[in-house]
Amino acid sequence: MACARVPLDEQHVTESGPLGKERTLPALHPDRKEERCFVPYKPPPEDGSPADVEEFLEHARFIAEDLEWLLALPHDKFWCQVVFDESLLRCLDSYLQLAPRGLDLCTLPLSPAVADVQRTIHKAVFLTFLRMATHKESKENFITPSVFGEIIYNNFVFDIPKIMDLCVLFGKGNSQLLHKMIENIFTQQPAYYSDLEETVPTVLQVFDTILEKCGLRCEGATAMEPMKLSAQKQPTAMRMNLEELADLVLYLCDSTTTIHAFLDIFPAACSSFHSHGFLSRLPPFYEAAVPDLEKAIRKRNFDDKSLQEDLWKRMSHSCRKMVETTHLLLHHTCLQPILEGRENMQTFAEELLQYFTSFLPEKRFLVDYDDQFPISDDISLLQQALPVIDETRTLYLLEGVESAWDATGRRRPQTEGASSSPANHGAAAACSDGFGSPEVKESRGERLEGAEAKMAAPQKGDNGAMCPVSGPELESLLSCIRDLLPDLGEGFLLACLQEYDYNSELVINNILEDRLAPSLEKLDRNMPRPVKEDLPGVLNNRSNVFDDDEFDVFRRNQVDMSRVWKGRRKGESAREMLDDKQHIAEQRARYMTYETVVDEVAVEPGASADADPYDLDYDDEYDDTYDMNQVGANDLDGDSLLSRRPFTVPQVLRKGTKPGEEEQEDDEDEDVSQNPVNRDQFVQDPALLRERAEAKRAAMQQRRGFRPERPSNVVGRPKGQGQTTETFLDRRKKEANKSRVSNHNRRSMADRKRNKGMIPS
């Protein structure tokens, strides 16, 4: 029995031998392996015939039962089976090589029973590899890390191709678990890093092989090699067999998908790919091979249209993965160190800008990359992290990107909101669940949805027709066609261009080969260009608050021009305006009414009934005489207290005033009593008023014990004579509090605005 808390590689067990005699063996020993034959894996049948399906199901059930039995073994038995059973490793390797990938499952006619057993095997294989990558299952069941690394490396339990296949097969939904699993493998056995360095040149050889099969040459190390004379006779993508073309596209799709999945799950491998110049080899390959292969898939005649659709889907997927792989390498090797604030940030920024500059000649690749990952966003991040980036260089890059869009004849997608995905332009922008460009989908009769429908929908031109190109571009296309076919009318050519998405080459080719669409065959080939319709008047539909007024020149034929002038009226001056007293004459009648004063009003007999009783009984002398006196306020009412102290209003009944206000009122009363002349003064001397206010303020501060603040002196004595303690303290106080001033830090903030492009330089 295995001992607890002892590594498996140091454990020994006692078992009965073949003759019944007990013997002691190491826990990892070939004699402890169970005799069980693991059958290799076979993929699901493509035709789906009942006999093949039944054979696959029976074969798959054997594999599923064997793997479930293996996973149920204890720790020591499991590792004995892994290390010493060669049939197990052959079974697992066959699954990694032959198991259908994500795109393959879409083309296989899987029945419910086949799909169910395939999922069972898929899960069992993943759990088996996961257990084989774990050196410590519990506190009792574990292997020494160094011994674990030697076991998996020497017995070829894992290698770089297997790890890549694991990423592409099980990466979807298990990326975090796979990352920990692969990281543990590389940590316990660093020799895998050297194997990875040796594997990258083999991966680069994939691109050279594809270019060689297509009869192309890449711009790189192989471009300096002399070309063989026989190389000119090699078949190209347009001349090779359809089977070879299909194998080539499948090879490219599988390679690019595997590389992207591996780098996405294990970013530490990006440094190895980067050190071997992967970024300098991928864009030229993309620019050379992708258009040639796309043209072959689109132009060649396929007997099986489903094969053509599948190849186009895989080609689109490959282009997208190559662009995403480039972005992964740039992000983890150049941009991520800058965002993390590592040392030598300027070096990483320079390297990133250098790669962007190298992309400029590869216009097709540059446009597809900018479509998925806008270069302007990366440059904006660089400018935020490093404000010292040369603006001239960044502007040159951005202008180069715009020039690439113009050179390819494509327009940037107009996305709405952050959730909008990039529109599919060509093969590189096709997503994994909706492959193919809009042109190919329209030719297959599929309906465009989402962003594809937005970008494929043409726009209205000036004449009301649907036209996705501008006026000068349309004239250029017509001129190009009429130079070759001058006898055709412009109206017929416009209809042909609209039918074939404004592709002049395709229009000329179909006209010369007499392969026009049925709708175009019915048209008159001398049909003239339709007359441009006049746009409705804007003034007839406008609406304004000044409509139908006396100056509405759009609806009135005559306007009183005497009331319209520009600038000051002629003959009018400031003196004439001031001398004009017409307004006084207009108000003279109103003021004349105030000159009538009647001292006595004679009341005739008999008019008292209608007179106002208030006017008859009012006596002004009564108010002036008695209303200002306090009647009975100082009368004695029998209380001796009033005789000793004058009558005052109680404190509770007084209006709420502050003591300071009472003192200020008392001081004002005293000043008024001392200077009785001030009562009659209408405007006093402001200097005298300020002097009095300053005297009052000083007296009040003296009563309250206020101590004025000492004036600040930051200038101090001349240089070389020393400074006093007060000057030193004042300077330190100014330095500490100068951030409260509104104009602080102006230079740095202005530089920051200029770097962001807010201020033209």
C-alpha positions in Angstrom: 0.0 0.0 0.0 1.3 3.5 -0.8 2.6 5.6 2.1 0.9 8.9 2.9 2.7 12.2 2.6 5.4 10.6 0.4 5.8 11.5 -3.3 4.7 8.8 -5.7 8.2 8.6 -7.2 9.5 7.6 -3.8 6.8 5.2 -2.8 7.1 1.4 -2.7 4.3 -1.1 -2.6 4.2 -4.8 -1.6 2.3 -7.1 -4.0 2.1 -10.8 -4.7 4.1 -11.9 -7.7 3.1 -14.3 -10.5 4.0 -17.3 -8.3 2.1 -16.0 -5.3 5.2 -14.8 -3.5 5.1 -11.2 -2.2 7.5 -8.7 -3.5 8.2 -5.0 -3.0 8.1 -2.8 -6.1 8.3 0.9 -6.7 4.9 2.6 -7.1 5.8 3.4 -10.7 6.7 0.1 -12.2 5.8 -1.6 -15.5 4.5 -4.7 -13.7 1.8 -2.7 -12.0 0.3 -1.6 -15.4 -3.1 -3.2 -16.2 -3.4 -5.1 -19.5 -5.9 -3.1 -21.5 -5.8 -2.2 -25.1 -6.9 1.4 -26.0 -8.2 1.6 -29.6 -7.2 4.6 -31.8 -9.8 7.2 -32.5 -11.6 7.5 -35.9 -13.5 10.7 -36.9 -17.3 10.6 -37.6 -18.3 9.4 -41.1 -18.8 12.1 -43.7 -21.5 10.4 -45.8 -23.6 9.4 -42.8 -24.5 5.9 -44.1 -26.2 3.6 -41.4 -23.4 1.1 -41.6 -20.6 3.6 -41.1 -22.6 5.3 -38.3 -23.1 2.0 -36.5 -19.4 1.2 -36.8 -18.4 4.7 -35.5 -20.7 4.4 -32.5 -19.4 1.0 -31.5 -15.8 2.1 -31.9 -16.5 5.4 -29.9 -18.1 3.5 -27.1 -15.0 1.4 -26.6 -12.9 4.6 -26.3 -15.3 6.3 -23.9 -15.5 3.2 -21.6 -11.7 2.8 -21.6 -11.1 6.5 -20.7 -13.8 6.4 -18.0 -12.1 3.4 -16.5 -8.7 5.2 -16.7 -10.0 8.3 -14.9 -11.5 6.1 -12.1 -8.1 4.5 -11.3 -6.2 5.7 -8.1 -3.3 8.0 -8.4 -0.5 5.5 -8.6 -2.3 3.1 -10.9 -3.3 6.0 -13.2 0.4 7.1 -13.6 1.5 3.5 -14.2 -0.9 3.3 -17.0 0.1 6.7 -18.5 3.8 6.0 -18.3 4.0 2.4 -19.4 0.9 1.9 -21.7 1.8 2.9 -25.2 -1.7 2.2 -26.6 -3.1 4.9 -24.3 -0.8 7.6 -25.7 -1.6 6.4 -29.3 -5.3 6.7 -28.6 -5.0 10.2 -27.2 -2.7 11.4 -30.0 -5.1 10.0 -32.6 -7.9 12.1 -31.1 -5.8 15.3 -31.1 -5.0 14.7 -34.8 -8.3 13.5 -36.2 -10.9 15.1 -34.0 -13.1 17.5 -35.9 -12.5 21.2 -35.3 -15.1 23.9 -34.9 -15.5 24.5 -38.7 -15.5 20.7 -39.4 -18.5 20.1 -37.1 -20.6 22.5 -39.2 -20.2 20.4 -42.3 -20.6 16.9 -40.8 -24.1 15.4 -40.8 -24.1 14.4 -37.2 -27.1 12.5 -35.9 -28.1 12.9 -32.2 -26.5 9.6 -31.2 -23.2 10.5 -33.0 -23.1 14.0 -31.5 -23.8 12.6 -28.0 -21.0 10.0 -28.1 -18.6 12.6 -29.7 -19.3 15.0 -26.7 -18.6 12.1 -24.3 -15.2 11.3 -25.8 -14.3 15.0 -26.1 -14.9 15.5 -22.4 -13.1 12.3 -21.3 -10.0 13.2 -23.4 -9.9 16.6 -21.9 -10.2 15.3 -18.3 -7.4 12.8 -19.1 -5.0 15.4 -20.3 -5.9 17.7 -17.4 -5.1 14.9 -14.9 -1.9 14.1 -16.7 -0.8 17.8 -16.4 -1.4 17.9 -12.6 1.5 16.8 -10.4 -0.4 17.2 -7.2 -4.0 15.9 -6.8 -4.2 16.1 -3.0 -1.9 16.2 0.1 -1.5 12.4 -0.1 -1.3 12.0 -3.9 1.4 14.0 -5.6 4.7 13.7 -7.5 7.9 15.6 -6.9 7.8 18.6 -9.4 11.2 17.9 -10.9 10.4 14.2 -11.4 7.0 15.1 -12.8 8.7 17.3 -15.4 11.1 14.5 -16.4 8.2 12.0 -16.6 6.1 14.0 -19.0 9.1 15.2 -21.1 10.9 11.9 -21.4 7.8 9.8 -22.1 6.4 12.4 -24.6 3.2 12.8 -22.6 3.2 16.4 -23.8 5.0 18.2 -26.6 4.5 21.5 -28.4 2.2 20.2 -31.2 0.1 18.4 -28.7 -0.3 21.5 -26.6 -1.3 23.5 -29.7 -3.9 20.9 -30.6 -5.2 21.0 -27.0 -5.7 24.8 -27.3 -7.6 24.6 -30.6 -9.8 21.7 -29.6 -10.6 22.6 -26.0 -9.9 26.4 -25.9 -13.5 27.5 -26.3 -15.0 27.7 -22.8 -11.9 26.3 -21.0 -9.3 29.0 -21.7 -8.5 29.8 -18.0 -8.2 26.1 -17.1 -6.0 25.4 -20.2 -3.9 28.4 -19.3 -3.2 27.1 -15.8 -2.5 23.6 -17.2 0.0 24.7 -19.9 1.6 27.2 -17.5 2.2 24.3 -15.0 3.7 22.2 -17.7 6.2 24.9 -18.8 7.0 25.8 -15.2 7.8 22.2 -14.1 9.7 21.5 -17.3 11.5 24.6 -18.7 12.9 22.4 -21.6 9.5 23.0 -23.3 10.6 26.7 -23.9 13.6 25.5 -25.9 11.3 23.1 -27.8 9.0 26.1 -28.6 12.0 28.1 -29.9 12.7 25.2 -32.3 9.1 24.9 -33.3 8.5 28.5 -34.5 10.8 28.2 -37.6 8.7 25.1 -38.6 5.5 27.2 -38.2 7.0 29.9 -40.4 7.8 27.2 -43.0 4.0 26.8 -43.4 3.7 30.2 -45.0 6.6 29.4 -47.4 5.0 26.1 -48.4 1.7 27.8 -49.2 3.4 30.5 -51.3 5.4 27.8 -53.1 2.2 25.8 -53.9 0.6 29.0 -55.3 3.6 29.9 -57.4 4.3 33.0 -55.4 7.3 34.4 -53.6 7.4 36.1 -50.3 9.4 39.2 -49.4 11.8 38.0 -46.8 14.6 35.6 -46.3 13.5 33.3 -49.1 13.2 36.2 -51.6 17.0 36.4 -51.7 17.3 32.8 -52.8 17.7 32.2 -56.6 14.6 31.0 -58.3 14.7 27.7 -60.1 13.8 27.6 -63.8 11.3 24.9 -63.1 9.6 27.1 -60.5 8.0 29.2 -63.2 6.1 26.2 -64.5 4.5 25.4 -61.1 0.7 25.5 -61.0 -0.9 28.6 -59.5 -4.1 28.8 -57.5 -6.1 29.3 -60.7 -4.6 26.3 -62.5 -4.1 23.7 -59.8 -6.6 20.9 -59.2 -9.7 21.6 -57.1 -8.6 18.9 -54.6 -5.2 20.5 -54.2 -6.8 23.9 -53.8 -9.2 22.5 -51.1 -6.3 20.9 -49.3 -4.3 24.1 -49.4 -7.1 26.2 -48.0 -7.8 23.6 -45.3 -4.1 23.5 -44.4 -4.0 27.3 -44.1 -7.2 27.4 -42.0 -6.0 24.8 -39.6 -2.5 26.3 -39.2 -3.8 29.9 -38.6 -6.5 28.8 -36.2 -4.1 26.6 -34.2 -1.5 29.4 -33.9 -4.0 32.0 -32.8 -5.6 29.6 -30.2 -2.2 28.8 -28.7 -1.0 32.4 -28.4 -4.4 33.5 -27.1 -4.4 30.9 -24.3 -0.7 31.0 -23.5 0.5 34.6 -24.1 4.0 33.8 -22.7 4.7 32.2 -26.1 4.4 35.5 -27.9 8.0 36.4 -27.1 9.3 33.3 -28.9 7.2 34.1 -32.0 8.2 37.8 -31.8 12.0 36.9 -31.6 11.8 34.9 -34.8 10.4 37.8 -36.8 6.9 36.4 -37.1 5.4 39.9 -37.4 7.7 40.7 -40.3 6.7 37.5 -42.2 2.9 37.4 -41.7 1.8 40.7 -43.4 3.8 40.1 -46.7 2.4 36.5 -46.8 -1.1 37.9 -46.2 -0.7 40.5 -49.0 0.6 37.9 -51.5 -1.4 34.8 -50.8 -4.9 36.0 -49.7 -5.9 37.8 -52.9 -4.7 34.9 -55.1 -6.6 32.3 -53.1 -9.7 34.4 -52.8 -9.7 35.0 -56.6 -9.3 31.2 -57.2 -12.2 30.4 -54.9 -14.4 33.1 -56.4 -13.6 32.7 -60.1 -13.2 28.9 -60.6 -16.1 26.7 -61.5 -17.1 24.2 -58.8 -19.4 21.3 -59.5 -20.3 21.2 -55.9 -21.3 24.7 -54.7 -21.3 23.6 -51.1 -17.5 23.0 -51.4 -17.0 26.5 -52.8 -19.0 28.0 -49.9 -17.0 25.9 -47.4 -13.7 27.0 -48.9 -14.7 30.6 -48.8 -15.8 30.3 -45.2 -12.5 28.7 -44.2 -10.5 31.4 -46.2 -12.4 34.1 -44.4 -11.8 32.5 -41.1 -8.1 32.2 -41.9 -7.8 35.9 -42.7 -9.5 36.9 -39.6 -7.2 34.7 -37.4 -4.1 36.1 -39.1 -5.1 39.6 -38.3 -6.0 38.7 -34.7 -2.7 36.9 -34.3 -0.9 40.0 -35.4 -2.8 42.0 -32.9 -2.0 39.5 -30.1 1.7 39.7 -30.8 1.7 43.5 -30.9 -0.3 43.8 -27.8 1.7 41.4 -25.6 5.2 42.3 -26.9 4.9 46.1 -27.4 1.7 47.6 -26.1 1.2 45.7 -22.8 4.7 46.7 -21.4 3.8 50.3 -22.1 0.5 50.1 -20.3 2.1 48.3 -17.3 4.7 51.1 -17.0 7.8 48.9 -17.4 11.3 50.2 -18.0 12.3 51.4 -21.4 8.8 52.3 -22.4 10.2 54.5 -25.2 11.8 51.5 -26.8 8.6 49.5 -26.8 6.7 52.5 -28.3 9.4 52.9 -31.0 9.1 49.2 -31.9 5.3 49.4 -32.1 5.5 52.5 -34.4 8.1 50.7 -36.5 5.8 47.7 -37.0 2.9 50.0 -38.0 5.2 51.7 -40.5 6.2 48.4 -42.0 2.5 47.6 -42.5 2.0 50.6 -44.8 3.1 48.9 -48.0 0.8 46.0 -47.3 -2.4 47.9 -48.1 -4.8 44.9 -48.1 -3.5 43.7 -44.8 -3.4 47.2 -43.3 -7.0 47.9 -44.2 -8.2 44.6 -42.8 -6.2 45.1 -39.6 -7.5 48.6 -39.1 -11.0 47.4 -39.7 -10.9 45.1 -36.8 -8.4 46.9 -34.5 -8.2 50.6 -35.4 -4.6 51.8 -35.4 -5.8 55.3 -34.2 -6.8 53.7 -30.9 -3.4 52.3 -30.3 -1.7 55.6 -31.2 -4.0 57.4 -28.8 -3.0 55.0 -26.0 0.6 55.7 -26.9 0.1 59.4 -26.7 -1.6 59.2 -23.3 1.2 56.9 -21.9 4.1 58.8 -23.6 3.3 62.5 -24.4 6.7 62.8 -26.0 5.7 60.7 -29.0 6.5 62.6 -32.3 3.3 64.0 -33.6 4.6 64.2 -37.2 5.3 60.5 -37.2 1.8 59.6 -35.8 0.2 61.9 -38.4 2.2 60.2 -41.1 0.9 56.7 -40.0 -2.7 57.9 -39.8 -2.5 59.4 -43.2 -1.0 56.2 -44.5 -3.9 54.2 -43.2 -6.4 56.6 -44.9 -4.4 56.2 -48.1 -4.6 52.4 -47.8 -8.4 52.7 -47.5 -8.6 54.9 -50.6 -6.2 52.6 -52.6 -8.3 49.5 -51.9 -11.5 51.3 -52.8 -13.2 50.5 -49.5 -14.8 52.8 -47.0 -14.7 52.7 -43.2 -17.6 51.0 -41.5 -20.1 53.4 -40.0 -20.8 51.7 -36.6 -23.5 52.9 -34.2 -22.5 52.7 -30.6 -19.9 50.5 -28.9 -21.8 47.3 -29.5 -21.6 47.6 -33.3 -19.2 45.1 -34.8 -17.0 46.0 -37.8 -18.6 45.5 -41.2 -17.4 42.6 -43.3 -15.1 43.8 -46.0 -13.7 41.0 -48.1 -12.3 37.9 -46.4 -10.4 39.3 -43.5 -13.4 40.9 -41.7 -15.7 37.8 -41.9 -16.6 36.6 -38.5 -16.6 32.9 -37.4 -20.3 32.5 -37.4 -21.1 34.5 -40.5 -18.3 34.0 -43.0 -18.1 35.5 -46.4 -18.2 38.9 -48.0 -21.4 40.6 -48.9 -20.8 40.0 -52.6 -20.4 36.3 -52.2 -23.5 36.1 -50.0 -25.6 38.0 -52.5 -24.4 35.8 -55.3 -25.6 32.8 -53.2 -29.0 34.4 -52.6 -28.4 34.8 -48.9 -30.0 37.7 -47.0 -27.5 40.2 -45.4 -28.2 41.1 -41.8 -26.6 43.4 -39.3 -23.5 45.3 -40.2 -23.3 43.5 -43.5 -26.6 44.8 -44.6 -25.6 48.4 -43.6 -22.4 48.3 -45.6 -23.8 46.4 -48.6 -26.7 48.8 -48.9 -26.0 51.4 -51.6 -26.5 55.1 -51.0 -28.6 57.6 -52.9 -26.9 59.7 -55.5 -27.8 63.2 -56.7 -30.3 61.9 -59.3 -32.2 59.7 -56.8 -30.7 56.4 -58.0 -29.0 54.0 -55.6 -25.3 54.6 -56.0 -22.5 53.5 -53.5 -19.8 55.5 -55.3 -19.3 59.2 -55.6 -20.0 61.3 -58.7 -16.4 61.6 -59.9 -15.8 57.9 -59.3 -18.9 57.0 -61.3 -17.8 59.2 -64.2 -14.4 57.6 -64.1 -15.9 54.1 -64.4 -18.1 55.2 -67.3 -15.2 56.8 -69.1 -13.1 53.6 -68.6 -15.8 51.4 -70.1 -16.7 53.7 -73.0 -13.1 53.9 -74.1 -13.3 50.2 -74.8 -17.0 50.0 -75.8 -17.9 53.4 -77.3 -21.1 52.2 -79.0 -23.0 51.5 -75.8 -25.2 54.0 -74.1 -24.5 55.5 -70.8 -27.8 54.5 -69.4 -27.1 50.8 -70.3 -23.6 51.0 -68.7 -25.1 52.5 -65.5 -27.5 49.6 -65.2 -24.6 47.2 -65.7 -22.5 48.9 -63.1 -25.4 48.8 -60.6 -26.0 45.1 -61.3 -22.3 44.2 -60.8 -21.7 46.4 -57.8 -19.8 49.0 -59.8 -17.0 46.6 -60.8 -15.9 47.9 -64.2 -13.7 44.9 -65.0 -16.6 42.5 -64.4 -18.9 44.6 -66.5 -16.5 44.6 -69.4 -15.8 40.9 -69.1 -19.5 40.0 -69.1 -20.3 42.2 -72.0 -17.5 40.9 -74.2 -18.3 37.2 -73.3 -22.0 37.9 -73.6 -22.8 36.6 -70.1 -24.9 39.5 -68.9 -27.7 38.9 -66.4 -31.2 38.2 -67.9 -32.5 41.6 -66.6 -29.7 43.4 -68.6 -30.3 41.4 -71.8 -33.8 43.0 -72.1 -32.4 46.5 -71.9 -31.6 48.7 -75.0 -27.8 48.9 -75.3 -28.1 52.4 -76.7 -30.2 53.6 -73.8 -29.2 57.2 -72.9 -28.4 58.3 -69.4 -31.4 59.3 -67.4 -32.0 63.0 -66.9 -31.0 64.3 -63.6 -34.1 65.3 -61.6 -34.1 68.7 -60.0 -34.2 68.7 -56.3 -37.3 70.3 -54.6 -36.8 73.9 -53.6 -35.6 74.3 -50.0 -37.4 77.6 -49.6 -40.7 76.1 -50.2 -40.3 73.7 -47.3 -38.6 75.9 -44.9 -40.3 77.1 -41.7 -39.1 80.2 -39.8 -40.5 82.5 -37.1 -40.0 85.5 -39.5 -42.2 84.0 -42.2 -44.8 86.5 -43.7 -43.4 89.5 -42.0 -42.8 92.8 -43.7 -39.2 91.9 -44.6 -39.9 88.3 -45.9 -38.3 88.7 -49.3 -39.0 85.0 -50.2 -42.7 85.5 -50.1 -43.0 89.3 -50.8 -42.3 90.9 -54.1 -42.1 94.4 -52.7 -40.4 95.5 -49.5 -40.3 99.0 -48.1 -36.6 99.8 -48.7 -36.8 103.1 -46.9 -36.9 101.2 -43.7 -33.8 99.2 -44.5 -30.3 100.7 -44.3 -26.8 99.5 -43.6 -24.9 101.2 -40.8 -25.8 104.6 -39.4 -28.4 106.7 -41.2 -27.0 109.5 -43.3 -27.4 113.0 -42.0 -27.8 111.9 -38.4 -25.3 112.9 -35.8 -25.0 112.7 -32.0 -25.5 116.5 -31.6 -28.7 116.4 -33.7 -30.0 113.5 -31.7 -29.3 115.3 -28.4 -30.8 118.6 -29.7 -34.0 116.8 -30.7 -36.5 117.8 -27.9 -39.6 116.4 -29.6 -40.1 113.9 -26.8 -40.3 116.8 -24.3 -43.1 118.5 -26.3 -44.9 115.1 -26.3 -44.7 114.9 -22.5 -45.6 118.6 -21.9 -49.3 118.0 -21.7 -48.8 115.3 -19.0 -46.7 117.6 -16.8 -49.1 120.5 -17.2 -51.7 118.7 -15.1 -49.3 118.8 -12.1 -49.2 122.7 -12.3 -52.8 123.1 -11.1 -52.9 123.7 -7.3 -56.1 124.5 -5.5 -55.9 125.9 -1.9 -59.6 126.0 -1.2 -62.5 124.1 -2.7 -65.8 125.8 -2.5 -68.6 123.5 -1.6 -71.9 124.7 -3.0 -75.1 124.1 -1.0 -76.7 120.8 -1.9 -73.5 119.2 -3.0 -72.5 117.6 0.4 -74.4 114.5 -0.3 -72.2 113.7 -3.3 -68.9 114.9 -1.8 -66.3 112.6 -0.4 -66.7 112.4 3.4 -63.0 111.9 3.8 -62.2 115.1 2.0 -64.6 117.0 4.3 -63.5 115.6 7.6 -59.8 115.3 7.0 -57.7 117.7 9.3 -54.0 117.7 8.7 -53.3 119.7 11.9 -54.6 116.8 14.0 -52.1 114.4 12.6 -49.1 116.8 12.9 -50.0 117.7 16.5 -50.9 114.5 18.3 -49.8 111.5 16.4 -46.0 111.8 17.3 -46.7 112.0 21.1 -46.9 109.1 23.5 -50.1 109.8 25.3 -50.1 108.3 28.8 -46.7 106.6 28.4 -45.1 108.4 31.3 -48.2 108.7 33.5 -47.9 107.3 37.0 -50.0 104.3 37.6 -49.2 103.7 41.3 -46.0 101.9 40.8 -43.0 103.5 42.5 -40.6 101.6 40.1 -41.5 104.0 37.2 -40.6 107.0 39.2 -37.0 105.7 39.8 -36.3 104.4 36.2 -37.7 105.5 32.9 -40.0 103.2 30.9 -38.2 100.9 28.5 -39.4 98.1 26.2 -38.6 94.6 27.6 -35.7 92.6 26.0 -38.0 89.8 25.0 -40.3 92.2 23.0 -37.5 93.9 21.2 -36.6 93.0 17.6 -33.7 90.6 17.3 -30.5 92.5 16.8 -26.9 91.5 17.3 -24.8 93.2 20.0 -22.4 94.4 17.3 -25.2 96.0 15.4 -26.5 97.8 18.5 -23.0 99.1 19.1 -22.7 100.2 15.5 -26.1 102.0 15.7 -25.1 103.7 18.9 -21.9 104.9 17.3 -23.8 106.2 14.3 -26.2 108.0 16.6 -23.3 109.6 18.4 -21.7 110.7 15.2 -24.9 112.2 14.0 -25.4 114.0 17.3 -21.8 115.3 17.2 -22.1 116.5 13.6 -25.5 117.9 13.2 -24.4 119.3 9.9 -24.3 115.8 8.3 -28.1 115.5 8.4 -28.4 118.2 5.8 -25.6 117.0 3.6 -26.9 115.3 0.4 -23.6 113.8 -0.6 -20.7 113.5 1.9 -17.0 113.4 1.1 -16.1 109.8 0.2 -12.6 110.2 1.7 -14.1 111.3 5.0 -16.5 108.3 5.0 -13.7 105.9 4.3 -11.7 107.4 7.1 -14.6 107.1 9.6 -15.2 103.5 8.5 -11.6 102.6 9.0 -11.5 104.2 12.4 -14.6 102.3 13.5 -13.2 99.0 12.2 -9.9 99.6 14.1 -11.8 100.4 17.3 -13.9 97.3 17.0 -10.9 95.1 16.3 -9.1 96.6 19.3 -12.0 95.9 21.6 -12.2 92.3 20.4 -8.5 91.7 20.6 -8.0 91.1 16.9 -4.4 90.9 15.8 -3.7 91.9 12.2 -1.7 89.5 10.0 1.9 90.4 9.4 2.5 91.5 5.8 4.3 88.9 3.7 7.8 89.6 2.5 9.1 87.1 -0.1 11.5 89.4 -1.8 13.9 89.7 1.1 17.4 91.2 1.1 19.7 91.3 -2.0 21.5 88.1 -2.9 24.5 87.4 -0.8 23.5 89.3 2.3 21.5 86.4 3.9 17.7 86.2 4.6 15.7 86.6 7.7 13.6 83.9 9.3 10.4 85.7 8.3 11.4 85.9 4.7 12.3 82.2 4.7 8.9 81.3 6.2 7.0 83.6 3.8 8.7 81.9 0.8 7.9 78.4 2.1 4.3 79.4 2.7 4.0 80.9 -0.8 5.4 77.7 -2.4 3.0 75.5 -0.4 -0.1 77.5 -1.2 0.6 78.6 -4.8 -1.5 75.7 -6.1 -4.7 77.6 -5.0 -4.0 80.3 -7.6 -6.0 80.0 -10.8 -3.0 80.2 -13.2 -0.8 77.5 -11.8 0.6 74.7 -13.9 -0.4 76.5 -17.2 2.6 75.3 -19.2 2.1 71.6 -18.5 -1.6 71.7 -19.1 -1.1 73.5 -22.4 1.4 70.9 -23.5 -1.1 68.2 -22.6 -3.8 69.8 -24.7 -1.5 70.3 -27.6 -0.4 66.6 -27.5 -4.1 65.5 -27.6 -4.7 67.6 -30.7 -7.0 70.2 -29.0 -4.7 73.1 -29.9 -3.3 73.3 -33.5 0.4 73.3 -33.4 
